Amino acid sequence: MLTQTLRALERDGLVHRRVCPTVPPRVDYGLTELGVEAGRLTSAIGAWSVGHAQLVLAARQALDDQAAKASEPVR
């Protein structure tokens, strides 16, 4: 599975692959410029997610509370 993922990333231009002619054979992978840029973007999304997690959880709870209140039987 790892090999398939690395090959897909290589095909997309996010990583480059270098086969080293050694015994045993070795393959090195590295990020391309496109891969570095994608990494910056995903890091920014991760940082935003961490910074806003409490707001997201509060919004979920508010909606859950509203749904629970709406489903209570009328007395």
C-alpha positions in Angstrom: 0.0 0.0 0.0 2.8 2.4 0.8 4.4 1.8 -2.6 1.1 2.4 -4.3 0.7 5.7 -2.5 4.3 6.8 -3.2 3.9 6.0 -6.9 0.6 8.0 -7.0 2.3 11.0 -5.4 5.2 10.6 -7.9 2.7 10.5 -10.8 1.0 13.7 -9.4 4.4 15.5 -9.3 4.4 15.8 -5.5 7.4 13.5 -4.8 10.4 12.5 -6.8 11.9 9.0 -6.7 15.5 8.0 -7.0 16.7 4.5 -7.2 20.2 4.0 -5.7 22.3 1.3 -7.4 23.4 -0.4 -4.2 23.2 -3.9 -2.8 20.6 -4.2 -1.4 18.7 -1.8 -3.7 17.6 1.4 -2.1 15.0 3.9 -3.2 15.0 7.5 -1.9 11.9 9.8 -2.1 11.8 13.6 -1.7 9.3 16.3 -2.1 9.2 18.4 -5.3 8.5 22.1 -5.2 4.8 21.2 -5.8 5.0 18.8 -2.9 6.5 21.5 -0.6 3.8 23.9 -1.6 1.1 21.3 -0.9 2.7 20.6 2.5 2.5 24.3 3.4 -1.2 24.4 2.5 -2.1 21.3 4.5 -0.1 22.6 7.5 -2.1 25.8 7.3 -5.4 23.9 7.3 -4.1 21.8 10.2 -3.2 24.9 12.2 -6.6 26.5 11.5 -8.3 23.3 12.6 -6.5 23.2 15.9 -7.1 26.9 16.5 -10.8 26.6 15.8 -11.6 23.2 17.3 -13.4 24.6 20.3 -15.6 26.7 18.1 -16.4 23.8 15.9 -17.2 21.6 18.9 -19.4 24.3 20.4 -21.3 24.6 17.1 -21.9 20.9 17.0 -23.1 20.8 20.6 -25.5 23.7 20.0 -27.0 22.0 17.0 -27.3 18.7 18.9 -28.9 20.4 21.8 -31.4 22.1 19.5 -32.2 18.8 17.8 -32.7 17.1 21.1 -35.0 19.8 22.4 -37.1 19.7 19.2 -37.6 15.9 19.5 -38.8 16.1 23.2 -42.5 15.3 23.6 -44.9 18.2 24.3 -46.4 18.1 27.8 
